[in-house]
Amino acid sequence: MKKEIFHLGKISDVINASKAPISAVTKGGGLVFVSGLPPFDLDTGHLVRGDIRVQTRQCLENLKAALEVAGSSLDKVLKVTVLVSNCAYWDDINAIYTQYFMHEPPARTFITVGSWAQPFDIEMEAVALS
């Protein structure tokens, strides 16, 4: 099986422009891997500003789009990793997260991190069936 790399619109453009050695979405061996995606607007590539609920919703929309471009979906997600700047956001993140994973939610890890190079509070990565 070969590795496939997918272009995720403006998000991939931002990654490529930064010269970071990252692919937003890859697929191989029957799995789809989505890199940690901050709350970037899919159409403009700019960060979405707002509280943690707004940022969480955008991260989940990005995750959904990334999976779809690779031929997968949220229903096929096996594992999500949530990286967040403050563990106190737990309830707010879950309030939005449950709207996307209502039934049979995937495994999940919730990690508090120190900071990022840009002003956002959350990013999410995932592994799904293709």
CYANA upper distance limits for C-alpha pairs under 8 A (distance plus 0.5 A):
  1 MET  CA     28 GLY  CA      7.04
  1 MET  CA     29 GLY  CA      6.59
  2 LYS  CA     28 GLY  CA      6.53
  2 LYS  CA     29 GLY  CA      8.14
  3 LYS  CA     26 THR  CA      7.41
  3 LYS  CA     27 LYS  CA      6.25
  3 LYS  CA     28 GLY  CA      5.28
  3 LYS  CA     29 GLY  CA      8.38
  4 GLU  CA     26 THR  CA      6.01
  4 GLU  CA     27 LYS  CA      5.59
  4 GLU  CA     28 GLY  CA      6.91
  5 ILE  CA     23 SER  CA      7.31
  5 ILE  CA     25 VAL  CA      6.52
  5 ILE  CA     26 THR  CA      5.01
  5 ILE  CA     27 LYS  CA      7.05
  6 PHE  CA     23 SER  CA      8.14
  6 PHE  CA     24 ALA  CA      7.74
  6 PHE  CA     25 VAL  CA      5.91
  6 PHE  CA     26 THR  CA      6.59
  6 PHE  CA     69 VAL  CA      7.41
  6 PHE  CA     70 ALA  CA      7.02
  7 HIS  CA     12 SER  CA      6.24
  7 HIS  CA     24 ALA  CA      7.73
  7 HIS  CA     25 VAL  CA      7.74
  7 HIS  CA     69 VAL  CA      8.27
  8 LEU  CA     12 SER  CA      5.59
  8 LEU  CA     13 ASP  CA      8.39
  8 LEU  CA     24 ALA  CA      7.22
  8 LEU  CA     25 VAL  CA      7.91
  8 LEU  CA     42 LEU  CA      8.44
  8 LEU  CA     65 ALA  CA      8.16
  8 LEU  CA     66 ALA  CA      6.78
  8 LEU  CA     69 VAL  CA      7.63
  9 GLY  CA     13 ASP  CA      6.98
  9 GLY  CA     42 LEU  CA      7.13
  9 GLY  CA     43 ASP  CA      7.78
 10 LYS  CA     14 VAL  CA      6.61
 10 LYS  CA     41 ASP  CA      8.45
 10 LYS  CA     42 LEU  CA      6.37
 10 LYS  CA     43 ASP  CA      6.59
 10 LYS  CA     44 THR  CA      6.56
 10 LYS  CA     45 GLY  CA      5.25
 11 ILE  CA     15 ILE  CA      6.83
 11 ILE  CA     24 ALA  CA      8.15
 11 ILE  CA     40 PHE  CA      7.26
 11 ILE  CA     41 ASP  CA      8.19
 11 ILE  CA     42 LEU  CA      6.71
 11 ILE  CA     45 GLY  CA      5.79
 12 SER  CA     16 ASN  CA      6.52
 12 SER  CA     23 SER  CA      7.82
 12 SER  CA     24 ALA  CA      6.72
 13 ASP  CA     17 ALA  CA      6.52
 13 ASP  CA     45 GLY  CA      8.14
 14 VAL  CA     18 SER  CA      6.74
 14 VAL  CA     45 GLY  CA      6.82
 15 ILE  CA     19 LYS  CA      7.04
 15 ILE  CA     20 ALA  CA      6.52
 15 ILE  CA     22 ILE  CA      7.47
 15 ILE  CA     23 SER  CA      8.22
 15 ILE  CA     24 ALA  CA      8.37
 16 ASN  CA     20 ALA  CA      7.01
 22 ILE  CA     35 SER  CA      8.31
 23 SER  CA     35 SER  CA      7.54
 24 ALA  CA     34 VAL  CA      6.40
 24 ALA  CA     35 SER  CA      5.64
 24 ALA  CA     36 GLY  CA      8.28
 24 ALA  CA     37 LEU  CA      8.06
 24 ALA  CA     66 ALA  CA      8.05
 25 VAL  CA     32 VAL  CA      7.65
 25 VAL  CA     33 PHE  CA      6.25
 25 VAL  CA     34 VAL  CA      5.16
 25 VAL  CA     35 SER  CA      6.77
 25 VAL  CA     66 ALA  CA      6.76
 25 VAL  CA     67 LEU  CA      8.21
 25 VAL  CA     70 ALA  CA      7.77
 26 THR  CA     32 VAL  CA      6.33
 26 THR  CA     33 PHE  CA      5.76
 26 THR  CA     34 VAL  CA      7.17
 26 THR  CA     70 ALA  CA      8.02
 27 LYS  CA     31 LEU  CA      6.13
 27 LYS  CA     32 VAL  CA      4.86
 27 LYS  CA     33 PHE  CA      6.59
 27 LYS  CA     70 ALA  CA      7.49
 27 LYS  CA    130 SER  CA      7.82
 28 GLY  CA     32 VAL  CA      7.15
 30 GLY  CA    129 LEU  CA      6.48
 30 GLY  CA    130 SER  CA      5.78
 31 LEU  CA    127 VAL  CA      7.30
 31 LEU  CA    128 ALA  CA      6.09
 31 LEU  CA    129 LEU  CA      5.07
 31 LEU  CA    130 SER  CA      5.49
 32 VAL  CA     67 LEU  CA      7.64
 32 VAL  CA     70 ALA  CA      7.49
 32 VAL  CA     72 SER  CA      7.87
 32 VAL  CA    127 VAL  CA      6.14
 32 VAL  CA    128 ALA  CA      5.54
 32 VAL  CA    129 LEU  CA      6.44
 32 VAL  CA    130 SER  CA      6.02
 33 PHE  CA    125 GLU  CA      8.27
 33 PHE  CA    126 ALA  CA      6.49
 33 PHE  CA    127 VAL  CA      5.22
 33 PHE  CA    128 ALA  CA      7.14
 34 VAL  CA     63 LEU  CA      7.67
 34 VAL  CA     66 ALA  CA      7.21
 34 VAL  CA     67 LEU  CA      7.84
 34 VAL  CA    125 GLU  CA      5.83
 34 VAL  CA    126 ALA  CA      5.62
 34 VAL  CA    127 VAL  CA      6.86
 35 SER  CA    124 MET  CA      8.09
 35 SER  CA    125 GLU  CA      5.53
 35 SER  CA    126 ALA  CA      7.52
 36 GLY  CA    123 GLU  CA      6.07
 36 GLY  CA    124 MET  CA      5.30
 36 GLY  CA    125 GLU  CA      4.63
 36 GLY  CA    126 ALA  CA      8.18
 37 LEU  CA     59 CYS  CA      6.85
 37 LEU  CA     62 ASN  CA      7.45
 37 LEU  CA     63 LEU  CA      7.75
 37 LEU  CA    123 GLU  CA      5.54
 37 LEU  CA    124 MET  CA      5.88
 37 LEU  CA    125 GLU  CA      6.81
 38 PRO  CA     47 LEU  CA      8.25
 38 PRO  CA     59 CYS  CA      6.38
 38 PRO  CA    120 PHE  CA      7.61
 38 PRO  CA    122 ILE  CA      6.59
 38 PRO  CA    123 GLU  CA      4.69
 38 PRO  CA    124 MET  CA      7.30
 39 PRO  CA     47 LEU  CA      6.28
 39 PRO  CA     48 VAL  CA      6.10
 39 PRO  CA     55 GLN  CA      5.86
 39 PRO  CA     56 THR  CA      7.68
 39 PRO  CA     58 GLN  CA      5.57
 39 PRO  CA     59 CYS  CA      5.29
 39 PRO  CA     62 ASN  CA      7.94
 39 PRO  CA    120 PHE  CA      7.75
 39 PRO  CA    122 ILE  CA      7.73
 39 PRO  CA    123 GLU  CA      7.22
 40 PHE  CA     44 THR  CA      8.45
 40 PHE  CA     45 GLY  CA      5.99
 40 PHE  CA     46 HIS  CA      5.87
 40 PHE  CA     47 LEU  CA      4.81
 40 PHE  CA     48 VAL  CA      6.12
 40 PHE  CA     58 GLN  CA      7.58
 40 PHE  CA     59 CYS  CA      7.98
 40 PHE  CA     62 ASN  CA      8.15
 41 ASP  CA     45 GLY  CA      5.57
 41 ASP  CA     46 HIS  CA      5.98
 41 ASP  CA     47 LEU  CA      6.51
 41 ASP  CA     48 VAL  CA      6.37
 41 ASP  CA     58 GLN  CA      7.72
 42 LEU  CA     62 ASN  CA      7.39
 47 LEU  CA    120 PHE  CA      8.13
 48 VAL  CA     54 VAL  CA      8.32
 48 VAL  CA     55 GLN  CA      7.10
 48 VAL  CA     58 GLN  CA      7.84
 49 ARG  CA     54 VAL  CA      8.07
 49 ARG  CA     55 GLN  CA      7.53
 49 ARG  CA    120 PHE  CA      8.27
 50 GLY  CA     54 VAL  CA      5.97
 50 GLY  CA     55 GLN  CA      6.79
 51 ASP  CA     55 GLN  CA      6.83
 52 ILE  CA     56 THR  CA      6.34
 52 ILE  CA     89 TYR  CA      7.49
 52 ILE  CA     92 ASP  CA      7.42
 52 ILE  CA     93 ILE  CA      7.46
 52 ILE  CA    121 ASP  CA      7.36
 52 ILE  CA    122 ILE  CA      8.06
 53 ARG  CA     57 ARG  CA      6.64
 53 ARG  CA     92 ASP  CA      6.47
 53 ARG  CA     93 ILE  CA      6.67
 53 ARG  CA     96 ILE  CA      7.03
 54 VAL  CA     58 GLN  CA      6.87
 55 GLN  CA     59 CYS  CA      6.71
 55 GLN  CA    120 PHE  CA      8.24
 55 GLN  CA    121 ASP  CA      7.93
 55 GLN  CA    122 ILE  CA      7.33
 56 THR  CA     60 LEU  CA      6.76
 56 THR  CA     93 ILE  CA      6.65
 56 THR  CA     96 ILE  CA      7.28
 56 THR  CA     97 TYR  CA      8.00
 56 THR  CA    122 ILE  CA      7.30
 56 THR  CA    123 GLU  CA      8.34
 57 ARG  CA     61 GLU  CA      6.67
 57 ARG  CA     96 ILE  CA      6.82
 57 ARG  CA     97 TYR  CA      8.15
 58 GLN  CA     62 ASN  CA      6.59
 59 CYS  CA     63 LEU  CA      6.62
 59 CYS  CA    122 ILE  CA      8.16
 59 CYS  CA    123 GLU  CA      6.73
 59 CYS  CA    124 MET  CA      6.84
 60 LEU  CA     64 LYS  CA      6.56
 60 LEU  CA     97 TYR  CA      8.04
 60 LEU  CA    100 TYR  CA      7.93
 60 LEU  CA    124 MET  CA      8.08
 61 GLU  CA     65 ALA  CA      6.67
 62 ASN  CA     66 ALA  CA      6.53
 63 LEU  CA     67 LEU  CA      6.72
 63 LEU  CA    124 MET  CA      7.90
 63 LEU  CA    125 GLU  CA      7.89
 63 LEU  CA    126 ALA  CA      8.08
 64 LYS  CA     68 GLU  CA      6.72
 64 LYS  CA     73 SER  CA      6.92
 64 LYS  CA     74 LEU  CA      6.52
 65 ALA  CA     69 VAL  CA      6.66
 66 ALA  CA     70 ALA  CA      7.10
 67 LEU  CA     71 GLY  CA      6.86
 67 LEU  CA     72 SER  CA      5.33
 67 LEU  CA     73 SER  CA      5.72
 67 LEU  CA     74 LEU  CA      7.56
 67 LEU  CA    128 ALA  CA      8.27
 68 GLU  CA     72 SER  CA      5.51
 68 GLU  CA     73 SER  CA      6.01
 70 ALA  CA    130 SER  CA      7.78
 71 GLY  CA    130 SER  CA      6.73
 72 SER  CA     76 LYS  CA      7.06
 72 SER  CA    128 ALA  CA      7.70
 72 SER  CA    129 LEU  CA      7.23
 72 SER  CA    130 SER  CA      5.50
 73 SER  CA     77 VAL  CA      7.52
 73 SER  CA    128 ALA  CA      8.28
 74 LEU  CA    100 TYR  CA      8.11
 74 LEU  CA    101 PHE  CA      8.00
 74 LEU  CA    128 ALA  CA      8.37
 75 ASP  CA    101 PHE  CA      8.32
 76 LYS  CA    128 ALA  CA      5.78
 76 LYS  CA    129 LEU  CA      5.76
 76 LYS  CA    130 SER  CA      7.92
 77 VAL  CA    106 PRO  CA      6.48
 77 VAL  CA    126 ALA  CA      7.41
 77 VAL  CA    127 VAL  CA      6.45
 77 VAL  CA    128 ALA  CA      4.44
 77 VAL  CA    129 LEU  CA      6.88
 78 LEU  CA    106 PRO  CA      5.45
 78 LEU  CA    107 ALA  CA      6.64
 78 LEU  CA    126 ALA  CA      8.07
 78 LEU  CA    127 VAL  CA      6.25
 78 LEU  CA    128 ALA  CA      5.56
 78 LEU  CA    129 LEU  CA      7.57
 79 LYS  CA    106 PRO  CA      5.68
 79 LYS  CA    107 ALA  CA      5.09
 79 LYS  CA    108 ARG  CA      5.95
 79 LYS  CA    109 THR  CA      8.47
 79 LYS  CA    126 ALA  CA      6.03
 79 LYS  CA    127 VAL  CA      5.81
 79 LYS  CA    128 ALA  CA      7.43
 80 VAL  CA    106 PRO  CA      7.27
 80 VAL  CA    107 ALA  CA      6.86
 80 VAL  CA    108 ARG  CA      5.24
 80 VAL  CA    109 THR  CA      7.00
 80 VAL  CA    124 MET  CA      7.35
 80 VAL  CA    125 GLU  CA      6.22
 80 VAL  CA    126 ALA  CA      4.85
 80 VAL  CA    127 VAL  CA      7.15
 81 THR  CA    108 ARG  CA      6.09
 81 THR  CA    109 THR  CA      5.27
 81 THR  CA    110 PHE  CA      6.54
 81 THR  CA    111 ILE  CA      8.01
 81 THR  CA    124 MET  CA      6.12
 81 THR  CA    125 GLU  CA      5.75
 81 THR  CA    126 ALA  CA      6.70
 82 VAL  CA    108 ARG  CA      7.91
 82 VAL  CA    109 THR  CA      6.63
 82 VAL  CA    110 PHE  CA      5.30
 82 VAL  CA    111 ILE  CA      6.61
 82 VAL  CA    122 ILE  CA      7.67
 82 VAL  CA    123 GLU  CA      6.64
 82 VAL  CA    124 MET  CA      5.18
 82 VAL  CA    125 GLU  CA      7.28
 83 LEU  CA    110 PHE  CA      6.60
 83 LEU  CA    111 ILE  CA      5.37
 83 LEU  CA    112 THR  CA      6.34
 83 LEU  CA    113 VAL  CA      6.92
 83 LEU  CA    122 ILE  CA      6.09
 83 LEU  CA    123 GLU  CA      5.86
 83 LEU  CA    124 MET  CA      6.62
 84 VAL  CA     89 TYR  CA      8.38
 84 VAL  CA    110 PHE  CA      8.06
 84 VAL  CA    111 ILE  CA      6.74
 84 VAL  CA    112 THR  CA      5.45
 84 VAL  CA    113 VAL  CA      6.41
 84 VAL  CA    121 ASP  CA      6.05
 84 VAL  CA    122 ILE  CA      4.87
 84 VAL  CA    123 GLU  CA      7.14
 85 SER  CA    112 THR  CA      5.98
 85 SER  CA    113 VAL  CA      5.73
 85 SER  CA    114 GLY  CA      6.65
 85 SER  CA    115 SER  CA      6.86
 85 SER  CA    121 ASP  CA      5.56
 85 SER  CA    122 ILE  CA      6.94
 86 ASN  CA    112 THR  CA      6.42
 86 ASN  CA    113 VAL  CA      8.03
 86 ASN  CA    121 ASP  CA      8.11
 87 CYS  CA    111 ILE  CA      8.39
 87 CYS  CA    112 THR  CA      6.37
 89 TYR  CA     93 ILE  CA      6.49
 90 TRP  CA     94 ASN  CA      6.64
 91 ASP  CA     95 ALA  CA      6.63
 92 ASP  CA     96 ILE  CA      7.28
 93 ILE  CA     97 TYR  CA      6.42
 94 ASN  CA     98 THR  CA      6.35
 95 ALA  CA     99 GLN  CA      7.65
 96 ILE  CA    100 TYR  CA      7.69
 97 TYR  CA    101 PHE  CA      6.81
 98 THR  CA    102 MET  CA      5.71
101 PHE  CA    105 PRO  CA      5.69
101 PHE  CA    106 PRO  CA      8.23
116 TRP  CA    120 PHE  CA      7.83
